[in-house]
């Protein structure tokens, strides 16, 4: 279900009154889960199984992790394996259940229908890892098992095809007569091999919970209902923001105090998000799609302007989604983190990542960059640079299984590594004019967006080449589109200037709200899905 | 992030921790109220004001131009403008609208000529309609059609096969999908998603939305205003002639009228020829039984809507082109026609079944050529029942 559709409005008109009616009872978390599952299942009810799998797995793994001693103790693994001699009854039960599951799944794989074999093997491996976790019963092992098993569906649905295609290409290059099976042939019951919407988001959110509990940064959630709400909270289920357990979970502990301001603030956020998506993002998409579908037909100005237009399209699309998500959550009394903060006014690449997809940037900073930097701290600046490159390579791969995303991530990683020290220098901070820094960063970010948006790597390279070599003919961009982007940019500049107060006046706020509402009726072009759903 | 016990944590994060947004559109209750009042006033007042400002010339023989067939707001306005107790509104699909003929070659034109009054019979047909859509059009956009004499045309084409009846299960794309029943009764071949169906319902209820659609149809080539700025000439590389044009300048405040010399219609057009001229032979139809036909049921409901609104309805059956039917199909057709006639009689609905036209006067299965309409009008006017109905108070 999309926020920008009528069914969502009806959904909300049912969910909200029932939620507020149940606010004083213990049933409201259950109602939230029902609502969230309906919201997700509207797209594909079968893939609800993945949400349920992730929720149950992470909840169990963290519960089992908590039973392990803080300090590493030597365990008699042989005695546990041969005589089921466990110190902890729960670990023993987990081991027996997992081992039984492995045997059962292996039996079905061997004796059952051939179409189920790959699924049974995959589930068998997951159960085997759980058995290994129970056998060794250490926090570190449970962390590893939790991470691997949580990532497994994401890796299969998002990266299997990319990996198989590339491996097959390599094998064929070396004339090895082996061809790996296409992942779609591994799906059970003839299900289509589709990327489950939002899988990256709920997987990363769940991973942060496991890691935070392991590191002692978050408490284990003892209520399954509350934890299930944390994983599947419908405003953030599809495209984030990626919340942390420490911020969102406590909000589910009791029914939030909903005031009138929740409605006015939530509606304000939702209106801005809807306008960004339906009017601005969809309008820019018309131009971007036309140019990027056949880059060979367009000259340098069109390719440059389409890239700039894409930068804004992506911001309006994803930023609009986030505003709507935060607005809906706000109406229900929940606060979600800010995800975008005028990213195209950034004065450095690091600054850009503090303003763009903030929840994701913080995630990769905390869970990938920091551990790597700690690991490589002896290499000093080189270690930091290497950690940045690796972190952003992962970020690129997270966005999509294609070489264009890998290059996009690598460019940001290298860009950050090269400018990391420069951005901290007094010269850069005090001497270089702010506007120059903003223009340079925007130009760099736009350059990287070419790889993010292009349909293929050859297309991306063609666009880069043509920007520098093709003729300077008319870009065929509508003046109205340029004016819309210029006005939004001016609004952002004003937001960060001393004149911000002007935008806070009643007249400007009401005027903008009226214009946005009428703009939605007059200019919105259809619905359309959100770009970040594919990630 | 701390490690406090669950109970020691606050129920919600303090507001100061989470900034509201990166923009400043944060309205309080009063501001929301003001915003909603302004937007509601604009939405309520714009369509009626626009109707006063925009020029809309509807003289004798006026019919909604082909390019504005989906401008339902204009259709409603047309009906409001022409409804008069002394006039007769002629309702129907492209047979009434005149698919192969010019405005002065339609049934309403020749009826006017027979009556000796230039504007007594009003062409309220729309190209591309069918009973399921006509029902929606009249129910939602024909509210001004009250206490009026109405001629309603029944075209048997819509029951010639399950496909034209829209009762097949396979997805079909058809005209005027926003007019058909969106949820009930169910149309099996209509597979639009819930959002599309709900937005069609909203458009019917909110006049402002239909008015926006009118702007798009009348001034922006059936496109959204933003899409219009990106309209391409189809070349390679595509050129967009509208990129620097001012969209507001397109709004000329005059409803576009149909081109006078429509090359696709009228006696001079290559399409204006008898049905057999292209070598077409006899056809077998897979007739749909009336008791299971979606289109016939919609027609029945439509008659009910019109009569409930105090209209005096006269149904004209066909005349469908029997010349192109294979013998077997013809028998079934006549049986269906008799069933329809019996239903109309049972419900005391005046109806006429004009005599079959000569084969040479049909352009296809249901549309007459200009001379066909002329003859049909003469025959209708010569029928005693019709004259009696016309004179009835």
Contacts between the chains, C-beta under 8 A, distances in Angstrom:
chain1	res1	chain2	res2	distance
A	2	B	195	7.7
A	5	B	194	7.7
A	5	B	195	4.1
A	5	B	198	7.9
A	6	B	194	7.3
A	6	B	195	5.3
A	6	B	198	3.5
A	6	B	199	5.8
A	6	B	202	6.8
A	7	B	194	4.6
A	7	B	195	5.8
A	7	B	198	6.6
A	10	B	198	7.4
A	212	B	1	6.7
A	216	B	3	5.7
A	217	B	1	4.6
A	217	B	3	7.3
A	218	B	1	6.0
A	218	B	3	7.5
A	219	B	3	6.2
A	219	B	4	7.2
A	219	B	5	7.1
A	219	B	6	6.0
A	221	B	6	7.7
A	222	B	6	7.0
A	244	B	1	6.9
A	245	B	1	7.9
A	246	B	1	3.5
A	246	B	2	7.3
A	247	B	1	7.8
A	247	B	13	5.8
A	247	B	17	8.0
A	250	B	6	7.9
A	250	B	9	4.1
A	250	B	10	6.4
A	250	B	11	7.0
A	250	B	12	7.4
A	250	B	13	7.1
A	251	B	11	6.8
A	251	B	12	4.9
A	251	B	13	6.5
A	253	B	6	6.4
A	253	B	7	8.0
A	253	B	9	6.5
A	253	B	11	5.8
A	254	B	11	4.4
A	255	B	11	7.9
A	256	B	11	6.3
A	256	B	12	5.0
A	257	B	11	7.4
A	257	B	12	7.3
A	260	B	29	6.0
A	261	B	28	7.5
A	264	B	26	7.9
A	264	B	27	5.8
A	264	B	28	5.6
A	264	B	29	5.6
A	264	B	31	7.9
A	264	B	32	5.5
A	265	B	20	6.5
A	265	B	26	6.3
A	267	B	27	7.5
A	267	B	32	6.7
A	268	B	21	7.8
A	268	B	25	5.5
A	268	B	26	5.0
A	268	B	27	5.0
A	268	B	32	7.9
A	269	B	20	7.8
A	269	B	21	5.9
A	271	B	25	7.1
A	272	B	21	7.0
A	272	B	23	5.8
A	272	B	25	5.1
A	279	B	226	7.5
A	282	B	226	7.8
A	283	B	226	4.6
A	286	B	226	7.2
A	286	B	227	6.5
A	286	B	230	4.6
A	287	B	230	6.4
A	290	B	230	7.3
A	290	B	232	7.6
A	290	B	238	6.8
A	294	B	237	7.7
A	297	B	236	6.0
A	297	B	237	3.9
A	297	B	238	7.6
A	298	B	237	5.9
A	323	B	21	6.7
A	326	B	21	7.4
A	333	B	12	6.9
A	334	B	12	7.2
A	335	B	12	6.4
A	335	B	13	5.3
A	335	B	15	6.9
A	335	B	17	7.6
A	335	B	18	4.4
A	336	B	18	7.2
A	337	B	18	6.3
A	338	B	18	6.6
A	338	B	19	5.0
A	338	B	21	7.1
A	338	B	22	6.9
A	340	B	22	6.0
A	341	B	19	7.7
A	341	B	22	4.6
A	342	B	22	5.5
A	476	B	237	7.9
A	476	B	238	7.2
A	476	B	239	6.4
A	476	B	240	4.7
A	476	B	243	5.7
A	477	B	243	6.4
A	478	B	229	3.8
A	478	B	230	6.1
A	478	B	240	7.2
A	478	B	242	7.3
A	478	B	243	4.5
A	478	B	244	7.6
A	479	B	229	7.9
A	479	B	243	6.4
A	479	B	244	5.1
A	480	B	226	7.2
A	480	B	229	5.2
A	480	B	247	6.9
A	481	B	229	7.1
A	491	B	23	7.3
A	492	B	22	7.8
A	495	B	22	6.8
A	495	B	23	6.7
A	495	B	24	6.5
A	500	B	24	7.0
A	503	B	23	8.0
A	503	B	24	4.0
A	504	B	24	5.3
A	506	B	31	6.1
A	508	B	24	7.6
A	509	B	24	6.8
A	509	B	25	5.9
A	509	B	26	6.9
A	509	B	27	5.7
A	509	B	31	5.7
A	510	B	27	7.0
A	510	B	31	5.2
A	510	B	34	5.3
A	510	B	35	5.3
A	510	B	38	7.4
A	512	B	25	5.3
A	513	B	25	6.0
A	513	B	27	5.8
A	513	B	31	7.3
A	513	B	32	7.8
A	513	B	35	4.4
A	514	B	35	5.5
A	514	B	38	5.1
A	514	B	39	5.8
A	514	B	42	7.8
A	516	B	25	7.4
A	517	B	35	7.0
A	517	B	39	4.8
A	518	B	39	6.5
A	518	B	42	6.4
A	521	B	43	7.5
A	521	B	208	6.4
A	521	B	209	6.6
A	521	B	212	5.8
A	522	B	212	5.8
A	522	B	215	7.9
A	522	B	225	6.5
A	523	B	224	6.8
A	523	B	225	5.6
A	523	B	226	5.2
A	524	B	224	7.8
A	525	B	224	4.6
A	525	B	226	5.7
A	525	B	227	5.7
A	527	B	195	6.1
